[in-house]
Each structure stands twice: as C-alpha cells, then as structure tokens.
Amino acid sequence: MSRSAHPFLAPLLRAVVNDRQVAERLLADNPHLVQLRDGRGQTALHLLAQRGEANAVVFLIERGAEVDPRNDFGSTALIDAAKAGHLDVVQILADHGANLSARERSGDTALAGAALCGQTNVVEELLIRLADRPEGDLNPHFDDFSAAAVACCNQPITGLLARRGLRSLALAA
C-alpha cells in the first residue's frame, strides 16, 4: 500500500525553487518540513537533486535537511543526482558529507549508477573523490551485472574504471 505525499511537500518545493522568502517563512514556522516525503519515500532533497536544482539543494541542507535520506528503493539524493548527471548537485552533496558508498536496494552506488547511465563527468568526479579514501577500491561499488552492463554500453567509462582498477572491466578496456 503506497502512502500519499504530504500536502505541504509540493508547496515547499515550489517555494524553495521559485520564492525563497516564502520558503524561509514556511521553514521558520515549520522546520520539520525539510523532512517531508512523497508517496515513494522521497524527501524534497531527493526530488530537487533529481531535477538538478543545485541552489535549492544547498538551501535545504543549510536548513537541516538530512543529506543521506533513503527513499523506498533505498536510493539517496546523491545516487539520484549521479544517475541524472547533475554534477553540481553531486559535488554539493559530497561536500556536505553524503555517503559515497551508499547502496540502493538494487546494489548500485552513486558511482555504479552514474556509470550505468553514461554520466562520464559524474563518474570522473566520483573517482577523484574516492581516490584517497578507504572506500576508494572500486570493486565493491560494482556487482558483476553492473560491471558487464557498463562494459557493454559505454567504452569511455569502461576505460576510466578499468584504469582505476575495476577488476571485472580490466579485460574490456
């Protein structure tokens, strides 16, 4: 049984994108609104990240929005922005502490999702950010299916990932 979106979610989204003074008043009176969810468990941050609304994402984070909320599919705002190719939003979320290794229910991380969706600029950004971190080993970010799908469909991304050590792609590059 799916739930319906909170009635204030759509007005909040419109205000955050189109009229910051109204958004400021809404959130000053009701700070909990930054955590509202739609019928699929997506917060305003998810929805704005998917649309590439970078300034609105910053606005919500600065007003207490959780950076890594999960929707009903286990996806985070970072994963959604990465798949959609919104590099500026990916950078903002990463700069604010988003978990680069978070997995949605399908098993994909932001890196795998961006690679599968052909978002080369996002893949490059995430590779840079992962390079010096404990989770910098790319192999846990890809299951065999995701790696095979990338290898089949996107040679430039396959080459990037293979050069960075993704074992299942080493032969495809």
C-alpha positions as CSV (number, residue, x, y, z in Angstrom):
1,M,0.0,0.0,0.0
2,S,1.6,3.3,-1.1
3,R,1.3,6.4,1.0
4,S,0.4,9.8,-0.4
5,A,2.7,12.8,-0.4
6,H,2.3,15.2,2.5
7,P,0.1,18.1,1.3
8,F,2.9,20.7,2.1
9,L,5.6,19.0,0.0
10,A,4.6,20.4,-3.4
11,P,4.2,24.0,-2.0
12,L,7.6,23.6,-0.3
13,L,9.3,22.5,-3.5
14,R,7.7,25.4,-5.4
15,A,8.8,27.9,-2.8
16,V,12.3,26.6,-2.5
17,V,12.8,26.9,-6.3
18,N,10.8,30.0,-7.0
19,D,10.4,32.2,-3.9
20,R,13.0,31.8,-1.2
21,Q,11.2,34.4,1.1
22,V,8.1,32.2,1.2
23,A,10.3,29.1,1.7
24,E,12.1,30.9,4.6
25,R,8.8,31.6,6.3
26,L,7.5,28.1,5.8
27,L,10.6,26.6,7.3
28,A,10.9,29.1,10.1
29,D,7.3,28.2,11.2
30,N,7.7,24.5,10.4
31,P,11.3,23.3,10.4
32,H,10.2,19.7,10.1
33,L,9.0,20.3,6.6
34,V,12.5,19.7,5.2
35,Q,12.0,16.0,6.1
36,L,8.6,15.6,4.4
37,R,8.2,12.6,2.0
38,D,6.2,11.8,-1.1
39,G,4.4,8.5,-1.8
40,R,7.7,6.8,-2.7
41,G,9.5,8.0,0.4
42,Q,11.4,10.7,-1.4
43,T,12.2,13.9,0.5
44,A,12.3,17.4,-1.0
45,L,16.1,16.9,-1.2
46,H,15.7,13.8,-3.4
47,L,13.3,15.5,-5.7
48,L,15.4,18.6,-6.1
49,A,18.6,16.6,-6.6
50,Q,16.9,14.6,-9.3
51,R,15.9,17.8,-11.1
52,G,19.4,19.3,-10.7
53,E,18.3,22.2,-8.6
54,A,21.7,22.9,-7.0
55,N,20.8,26.1,-5.2
56,A,17.7,24.6,-3.8
57,V,19.7,21.6,-2.5
58,V,22.1,23.9,-0.7
59,F,19.1,25.9,0.7
60,L,17.6,22.7,2.2
61,I,20.8,21.4,3.6
62,E,21.5,24.7,5.3
63,R,18.1,24.4,6.9
64,G,18.6,21.0,8.3
65,A,17.7,18.6,5.6
66,E,19.3,15.2,6.1
67,V,22.0,14.7,3.4
68,D,21.5,10.9,3.0
69,P,17.8,10.2,3.4
70,R,16.8,6.9,1.7
71,N,13.6,6.6,-0.3
72,D,11.5,3.4,-0.6
73,F,14.0,2.0,-3.1
74,G,17.0,2.6,-0.8
75,S,18.3,5.4,-3.0
76,T,19.8,8.6,-1.7
77,A,19.8,12.0,-3.2
78,L,23.4,11.5,-4.2
79,I,22.6,8.3,-6.1
80,D,19.7,10.0,-7.8
81,A,21.7,13.1,-8.8
82,A,24.6,10.9,-10.1
83,K,22.3,8.9,-12.3
84,A,20.7,12.0,-13.7
85,G,24.2,13.5,-14.4
86,H,23.8,16.6,-12.2
87,L,27.5,17.1,-11.4
88,D,26.9,20.3,-9.4
89,V,24.4,18.6,-7.1
90,V,26.8,15.6,-6.7
91,Q,29.6,17.9,-5.7
92,I,27.3,19.8,-3.2
93,L,26.1,16.6,-1.6
94,A,29.6,15.1,-1.4
95,D,30.9,18.4,0.1
96,H,28.2,18.1,2.8
97,G,29.1,14.6,3.8
98,A,26.9,12.4,1.6
99,N,28.0,8.7,1.8
100,L,29.7,7.9,-1.5
101,S,29.4,4.2,-0.8
102,A,25.7,4.1,0.0
103,R,23.8,1.4,-2.0
104,E,20.3,1.4,-3.1
105,R,18.3,-1.9,-3.0
106,S,19.5,-2.9,-6.5
107,G,23.0,-2.8,-5.1
108,D,24.2,0.2,-7.1
109,T,26.2,3.0,-5.5
110,A,26.3,6.6,-7.0
111,L,29.4,5.6,-9.0
112,A,27.8,2.5,-10.4
113,G,24.6,4.3,-11.2
114,A,26.4,7.2,-12.9
115,A,28.4,4.6,-15.0
116,L,25.3,2.7,-15.9
117,C,23.6,5.9,-17.0
118,G,26.6,7.1,-19.1
119,Q,27.3,10.1,-16.9
120,T,31.0,10.4,-17.6
121,N,31.5,13.8,-15.9
122,V,29.9,12.4,-12.7
123,V,32.0,9.2,-12.9
124,E,35.2,11.3,-13.2
125,E,34.2,13.4,-10.2
126,L,33.3,10.4,-8.0
127,L,36.6,8.7,-9.0
128,I,38.5,11.7,-7.8
129,R,36.6,11.8,-4.6
130,L,37.1,8.1,-3.9
131,A,40.8,8.0,-4.8
132,D,42.2,8.7,-1.4
133,R,39.5,7.2,0.8
134,P,39.3,3.8,2.4
135,E,36.3,3.1,0.1
136,G,38.5,4.0,-2.9
137,D,38.6,0.4,-4.1
138,L,36.1,0.4,-6.9
139,N,35.4,-3.3,-6.9
140,P,32.8,-3.2,-4.1
141,H,30.9,-0.4,-6.0
142,F,30.0,-2.8,-8.8
143,D,28.5,-6.2,-8.9
144,D,29.2,-8.4,-12.0
145,F,25.9,-7.4,-13.7
146,S,26.6,-3.7,-13.3
147,A,30.2,-4.1,-14.5
148,A,29.1,-6.1,-17.5
149,A,26.4,-3.6,-18.4
150,V,28.9,-0.7,-18.3
151,A,31.4,-2.7,-20.3
152,C,28.7,-3.5,-22.9
153,C,27.4,0.0,-23.3
154,N,30.0,2.7,-22.6
155,Q,33.6,2.3,-23.7
156,P,34.9,5.7,-22.4
157,I,33.5,4.9,-18.9
158,T,34.7,1.3,-19.2
159,G,38.2,2.6,-19.9
160,L,38.1,5.0,-16.9
161,L,37.0,2.3,-14.5
162,A,39.4,-0.3,-15.8
163,R,42.4,2.1,-15.5
164,R,41.3,2.7,-11.9
165,G,41.4,-1.0,-11.1
166,L,37.9,-2.4,-11.5
167,R,38.8,-6.0,-12.0
168,S,35.8,-7.2,-13.9
169,L,36.4,-4.5,-16.5
170,A,40.2,-4.9,-16.9
171,L,39.7,-7.2,-20.0
172,A,37.1,-5.0,-21.6
173,A,39.2,-1.8,-21.7
